Amino acid sequence: MLDRKIAPKIIDPIDFNLTLKPYQKWSLANNTPVYAVDAGAEEVVSVELLFEAGAGLETKPQVAAAVNQLLKNGTKTKSAFEIAEAFDFYGAYLNVGSSSEYASISLSCLTKHLPVLLPMVTELLTESVFPEEELSIYIQNSLQRLEMNLRKGDFVAGRLIDAYVYGDKHPYGKYTHKEDLSALNSDDLRTYYTRHYSKGNCKIFVAGKLPANIETLLNSAFGHLPFENKISILSSIDYSKAPAAQKTNILINDESSVQGAIRLAREMPNRKSPDWPKLQVLNTVFGGYFGSRLMSNIREDKGYTYGIHSYLQGHIHESAWVVSTEAGKDVSAATVEEVWKEAAELKEELIDAEELKLVKNYVIGSILGSLDGPFHIIGRWKSYILHDLPADYFQQNITAIKSVQPEELRELARKYLTEDAFYQLTVF
């Protein structure tokens, strides 16, 4: 019997032997690849269809996002309300999303309802009509939301810094203009929909407590669709960079603003770089968690901000290292100075053993938390698959994080935390 007077032994996350449950893979009749994780105690399942239909493939701005958002807003036989009501009746959740390369439509529901709900998803992929009324509402709402966001320095800084790093025509640097939203029309949406959804390249990711006939169900719903699934069209995306010439910029967005939205960013290699796993540790030390150097100095010691953090963007083609915060107008310049003081210290001094152990435990613990359940597991596999990473990448990543030494982190800081490589933007 468990003796509750004796505390359980404390084990550091870095001492855990983490493994990633493997996925199963098969293909539908039309060669659509399916990646599946059968796990979990509850009778729930998620099905995500991922299409090569992101913004990097559009020839007219904002079409990709509009098509993705309006997929579930009307078919030949159902209105937007009827579609929403049909999924709600079964307690199901239907979600859409898009990025620069991909766009998705995902279903979460009780496992027993898959036979009814999957054909409803099929209808969205074959009979969406993009009604003029729904498009008009979408444009109106998007314009109102953009108008409100453009008053916020944080929003303006967030979209401009990417444009500075990549160029405003680059898939990772372009942003929404009012005139692009106003120019949307149903014909353009239907053309994009047919090319990239109805006849596009598709991958399916499914996870949860899967029924024994999951292959039959998916094949019945999607195996007959005219997906091309031959040669990826992502190679047609133009990733040519045209970064800004000026590295330091100060913009006045609101004369009455009492604080500045600060962004510092530089281009970085993507996850295929051998530096990436160790950079996760260095970034965590620098500004990647609440106990980071930036947070301890600029928030806790100086009181310049409520929060500051740094992160590595996870784009497929390339990446960036970003520092983000908002600080009082009178201390914005001092905030930037303190960022570089912390960077200089990482380049000059070795991280002590105690801090490094704490950060490694935090990073490994975060990974452990992200493996909680089949939906998180398939999400991690999806990331590896889309980034074209090797099957053993998870173990490589864990090993690199556990074994990284202070000397390696100092060399990475010297390599990447160079002030003249960063764009610096403050928006008041």
Beta strands, then each sheet from edge to edge (+ up, - down):
strand 1: 24-27
strand 2: 33-38
strand 3: 44-51
strand 4: 93-98
strand 5: 103-110
strand 6: 202-208
strand 7: 248-251
strand 8: 259-268
strand 9: 308-312
strand 10: 319-328
strand 11: 423-427
sheet 1: 1+ 2- 6- 3+ 5- 4+
sheet 2: 7+ 11+ 8- 10+ 9-
end
